[in-house]
Amino acid sequence: MAHRNDIDHGYAWVALGAALSIQLMVAFVVFSSGVINIAIMEEVENDITKTSWIGSCQSGTFTLLGPVSGIIQHRVGSKLTTFGGAILVLLGMTIASFCRTVTGLLVTYGFISGFGLSLCGNVVGVVPGHYFEKRRPAAYGVCMAGGALGLFIAGPLTRYLLDQYNLHGTLLIMGAISFHMSIAASLLRKPPIPSNESFIVVHKDEDDVSAKEASIQDSDEMFPRSDTTLAGTNPTKDTNTDQTTIPFLSEDITPRTQTNEEPKTQCYNIRLLLKIMTKRDFLMYNFAILFWSLGDASCIFHLPNYAEIKGSSPRQAASLLSAMGAGGIFTRVVIGLMASSPSTEYTLLQFGIVGVTGLITIFFPLFSSTYHCQIAFALLYGLYSHGTNSLMGPLTIQLTSLSDVAMSFGIVYFSCGIGYLLGPVIASFIYDVTQVYDYTFVFGGACFLLSSMSTAGISLFQTTVIPDRTLSI
């Protein structure tokens, strides 16, 4: 078990840097899909509806498999999960570089690499929560700024690679860049579990095993570290370091060696997943994320092609993603710092920024005829929309618990996945039917407004939150 000093200090910053690097490379691959789609239309098949399924499949798989990634991470840890994800992304992008059919790209670029991105992305949502306590929202903001940085470089870098190496070489190079997530994974280690964080006490009654969350007060006067006890359970003594630790999840302090306990563990994971999913306030938050991702996917995926139709050059169209990223870097850090204030209400903050995003997006077609207006929209869009990313981790922990954050964040990613899978396709369908590209952004703006209203609805179902430092069994 890691040392207490790693909470908010020491190795916590190394883990945060690794998570930021992983987020950067994940965002680079995901947000480049709009530029890649233009190349697919030029080199594979010139049908925007069919080709949009490729990018949608990657984004959808990336997020729809969030619960699966959460269970895997819950079982094997962050390091092995990231290693596995990096290998899958490399494998998927390498095979995709040899595919010249929409079906082949769906399987390789869409599903295989998307699953790898899902594994790595779930780790990013968990690591800051396990290494930071007082600075947790700020840590999430800094970590999610890596996603905005990935968006900042995605457009120009992908456009440059396509100009130099065409689609085949670009996919190979992107796979190689993504495999560097394995280096960041090597920096992750078992996170510290402080005595004042949530842990699970398991009570066994005949054949029924029920888990109850509890947290204990971090006070040297009430709970001296030399003889800390909880509910009559003696702490485990580490003879090598002469430090006292408390088991995280156990019925007793003896190690589990029997293989017949494995089905119980799997059953417990499924029951815990269902319990989290049925929380009404958390369910309402997932509806908000669903509508937000529908609008976000529609705007980001179609913006480069929309700008070219409006008269911008391919390089100018790709630079719009950089403008989004520049605004996103700023707002993700600022929103994280704002959320660190005890007086800040997360839901109110998200309600405001998503609502403004909706208004900006709906009115964008009225001012989209020039490149300068397109740049202004992209910058404002990044400034407001991307604040949602910084609030995902803190809101997920607030509505569920830190001990369940791997699975909870996976569920949030699943909600994102539905939007990222369907958003570009619905927007493409609207364009095919109406032959007016402006309506795709009206659709995106309407989705943002629905997300804002769903966020406001969280307070209708939100239960009383027990502070982390209050004893509750």
N, C-alpha and C positions, 0 to 999 in steps of 0.2 A: 504494500500500500504506500502511495506517495506521501511525502511529508506535507504537513499543514501549511508550511510556508509557500507552497506552490499555488495556493488560492490567492488570486489577484496579484501575485508576485512571482518572481523567479521563473520557473519553467512554464508558467501559464502563458507568458508572452511568446515563448518559442512555439507552444502548441497553437496559439492564436495566429502566429505568422504562417505556420503550416496550413491551417484551415483557410486563411486568406488566399494562399497560393492555390490550393485546391479549388476554391470558389472561382478564382480568376480563370483557370483553365477550363472548368466546367462551363462558365459563362461564355468564354471565347467560342467553344464548339456550338453551344445552343443558339447564341445570338447571331452566328454567322449563317444560319440556315436561310435567311432571306436573300443574302447575296449568292449563296450556293444555289438557291432555287433558280435564279436567273441563268446561271451556267448550265444547270440541268435542262432548262427549257431550250437552250441553244445547242447543247450537245447530245441530249438523249431524246426528249419528246417535248414538242411545243404545245403543251396543254396545261394551262395554269391550274385547273382543278385537279388533274391527276398528279402533277408534280408537287402541288401543295400538300398532298398526303404524305410525302416523304419527310418534309420538315415537321409536319404535324405529328407523324409517327414517332420521330425522335423525341420531340418535346413532350408528347403524351406519355411515351414509355418512361422517359426520364422522371416524370412525376407520378404517373399512375401506379408504378411499382413501388411507390414510397412505403406502403405498409410492409411489403416483402423485404425491402431494404432495411426497414426498422427492425424487423424480427431477426434478420441476419446479423445486423450490427449488435443487437441486444445479446446474441449468442456468442459471436466470435470476437467482438471488439472493433474499435475504430480502425486500427492499423491494418488488420487482415481484410476488412471490408474495403478499404481504399485500395489496397494492393489488387484485390480481385476486380474492382471497378476499372482501374487503370489498364489492366490486361484486356478486359472486354472492349474498352474503347479502342485500344490499339488494334485488336483483332477485327472489330467491326469496320473501322475506317480503312484498314489495309485491304480487306476483301472488297469493300465498296469501291475502291479505286479501280478494280478490274471489272466492275459491273457496268453494263450498258443498257439495262432495262429498268423500268420503274419498279417492277416486282423485286428484282435483285437489290436495288437500293433501299426499298422498304425494309427488307429483312436485315441487311447489313448496316447501312447508315442509320436506318430508323430504329430497328428493334435491338440489335446486338449492342451498338454503341450507346443507345438510349438507356439500356439496362445498366451498363457500366457507369454512365453519368448519374443514374439514380443512386447507385451504391455510394459514389463519392459525394454527391450532393447531400445525402442524408447525414453523412458524417459531419459536414460543415454546420448543419443545424444543431448538432448535439455538443460538439467540442466546447464552444464558449460557455455553455451552461454548466459544464462539469469542471471548468477551471476558474470561473469567475463568480463572485458572489455580490459584493458591493458595486462593482463596475460591470455587472453582467449586461445591461442594455447597451452601454457604450461599447463593450466588447463585441456584441452582435452587430452594432453599427459599423465598426471597423472591419469586421469579418465580411459583412455583406458588401462593403465598399469594393472588395475584390471582384464581386459580380459586375459592378458598374465599370470597374477598370477593364474587365474582360469585354464588356460591351463597347468601351471606348476604342479598344484595339481591333475588335472583330471586323468592323466594316473595312477600314483601310488595309489591314493586313490580308484579309481574305481576298479583297479586290486585287492587291498586288500579286498574291500567289496565283490567282487565276490568270492574270495577264502574262505571268512568266511561265507557268507550268500547266495551264489548262486544268480541267476538273480532275483528271487522273493524278497528276502530281500534287495538286492541292490537298486532296484527301489523304494521300500518303504522309505529307508533311504535317497536316493537322493531327493525324494519329500519333506521329512521333512526338509532337509537342505535348499532346495530352498525356502521353505515357510518363512525363515528368511528374505526374501526381504521385507516382510510386516513391519518388525521392521525398516528397512532403510526408508521405505515409510513414517513412522510416523515422521521422521526428516525433510521431505520436506514440505515447506510452500510456499505461494505465493511469487514468485521472485520479487525483486525490479525492478522498471522500471525507470531508470534514465532519466533526461531531454534531454540528448544528444544521446539517442538511437533511433532507427527507430521506428516509430509508424505509424498508418494509419489514414488519414483524409478522411472522407466519404463525398462526394458531391452528392446531390440528384438532378436530373434533370428529372422532371415528374416521369415516372415509372422506369427510369434507375438509378441504384445505381452503381457508379464506385468508386473503391478504388485506391488511389495514396499514395505511400510511401513518407514519408518526414522525415527529421532529422534536429535538430536544434543545434546550436553551444553552447557548454558548456562554457560560458564565463560570469562571474559575472558583467563585465563592460557593455556588450551588453544586457544581459538578467538577470537583478537582480532577485533573487529568490522571493523577496517580492511582485513584481508586474509583473511577467513574463506573456507575452501575445504572441499569435501566430495567425496570420491571423484574427485578430479582435476577437478572442475567449478568454474570460476571464477564468483563471484557477479556479479550484474548491478548495475551502478552507476547510480544515479539522479543525473543531473547537475544536476537542479533543486534537490534537497534535500541533495545530497552525502552520502547515506546508502547503506549497502550492504544489498541485499536478495537473497533466494534465491528462485528460481522455485518455485511450489507444485506444479505438475503440467506436465511438459514432457519432450519428447525432446531438444530443443535450445532455445536462447534466442530463436529467431526466431519471430515471431508466425505463427499459423496463418491462412492466407488461402485455402487450397484447399478447395473445397466437397466434394470426394470423400472428405474425412476424416470427414464427419458420420456415415456409417454405422458407422465404427469406434468413434466415441464412444458411439453408442447401444448397440452390441454390448458395449462395455466396461461400461456402466452395468448392463446385464442380467446379465452374468457376475458383476459385483461384488455385485449384489442376491442372486443365487442362492448365492454363496459365503457371504454373511453369514447367510442363512436356514438354511444347513445346519450352522452351528456348533452342536454339541450342547449346550453350556452356555447359549448364547443361545436355542436352541430351547426348552430347559426353562424359561427365564425367561419366554418368551412363553406357555407353558402356564400359568404362575403368573398372568400378567396376564390371560389369557383367563378363568380361573375367578374372579379378583378382579372383573373387569368384569361378569361374569354376576350376581354377588351385588350389586354396587354399583348396577347399572342396575335390578334388581328392587326394591331397597329405596327408592332415591330416587324412582323413577317412581311407585310405588304408595303411598308413605307418606302423601301428602296425602289421597287417597281413603280409605285405610284408617283414618286418624284421624277423618274425617267419619263413617264407618260406626260407629266406636266412640263417637260422640257429640260430637266437637269441632265448633266452628263453622268455616266456610270460612276466616276470618281466622286462627283458631288453627291450623288445619291448615297454612296457608301459612307461619306463623311457625316451624314445625318445620324448614323448610329454612334459615331464618335461624340457628336454633340449631346446625344442622349446620355452616353456614358459619363461625359464631363459633369452634366447636371446631377447624374445619379451618384457619382463619387462624393460630391458635396453634401447632398441631402441625406445619404445613408449614414454618414458620420454624424451630421447635425441631429438627425432624428434620434440616433442612438444616444447622443449626449442629452437631448431633451428628455428622452424616456428614462434616463438615470435619475431624474429629479423625483423625489417621493410624491410631489404634488401633481405629477403628470398622469393623466388618465389615458391609458393606451388606446382604448376604443374611441374616445373623443378625438384623439390625434389622428387616428386612421380615418375616421369619418370625414374629417376636414380635408385631408390631402387627397383622398380618393374622389371626393365630391368635386374639388377643383379640377382634378385630372379629367373628369367626365365632361365638364363644361369646356375646357380647352380643346378636347378631342372633337366634340360635336361641332364647334365653330371653326375648326381648322380648315375644312374645305372652302370656306369663304375667303381665306387668305393664303391659299396654297399655290398660287400661280407663279410666284417668284422664288428663287433659291434662298434669298434672305429671309423670307417669311417661313420657309420650310426649316431653316436653321433655328429660327426663333421658337417655332413649335417644338422641335426636337429638344432644345435646351429646357424649355418650360416643362415638357413632358417628363424628362428625366428628373427635374427638380421636385416634382410632385408625386408622380406615380411610384418611383423607386423607394420612397420612404416606407412603403408597405413591406418590403423585404427586411428592413431592419427591425420591424415590429413583429415579424412572424415568430421568432424565437421567444421573446419575452411574453407575448400574448399566449402562446402555446403553453408555456410553463405556468402562467397565471391561471389559465382555465383548466389545466390538468394537474401536473406535478413534475418536479425535476426528475424523480425516479422513473417516470414513464415517458420522458421526453423523446427517447429514440422512436418509440411506437407512435406517440402523438404527432411528432413532426412528420413521420411517414404518412399519417392520415391526412395532414395538411397538404403534403406533396401530392397525394392521390387526388384531392380536390383540385389542385392546380393542374394536374394531368388531364382531367376532363376538359378544362378550359383550353389548355394548350393543344390538345388533340383536335378539338372541334372548332376553335376560334378561326384559324386560317381557312379551314374548309368552308365554314359558313360564310365568311367574308368573300371567298372566291365564288361561292354559289350566288351570293347577292350581286356580285359584279357580272357574272354570266347572264343572270336573268334581266338585270336592268341596264347593263352596259354603261353604268355610271359608277366610276370608282369611288366617288365621294361618299356614296352610301355605306361603304365598308367602314369608314371612320365615324359616321353617324351611329352605326351599329356598335362600334367599340365604345363610343362615349356613353351610349345608353347602358351598356354593361357596367361601366364604371359607376354610374349613378345608382344602379341597382345594388352594386357592391356596397356603396356608401350607406344606403338605406338598411341593408342587411347588417352592417356593422353597428348601426344605431340600435338594431333589434337585439343585440347581444345582452344589453342591460335588462331586457324584459325577462330573460331566463337565467341570468347570472346569479349563482348562489353566493352566499357570504364566503369570502376568501379568508381562511385562517392564516395569519402571518407565519412565515417560516420559522420564527424563533419562539413560537408558542407550543408548549407541550400539549399534544392531543393524541390520545390513544382510544 
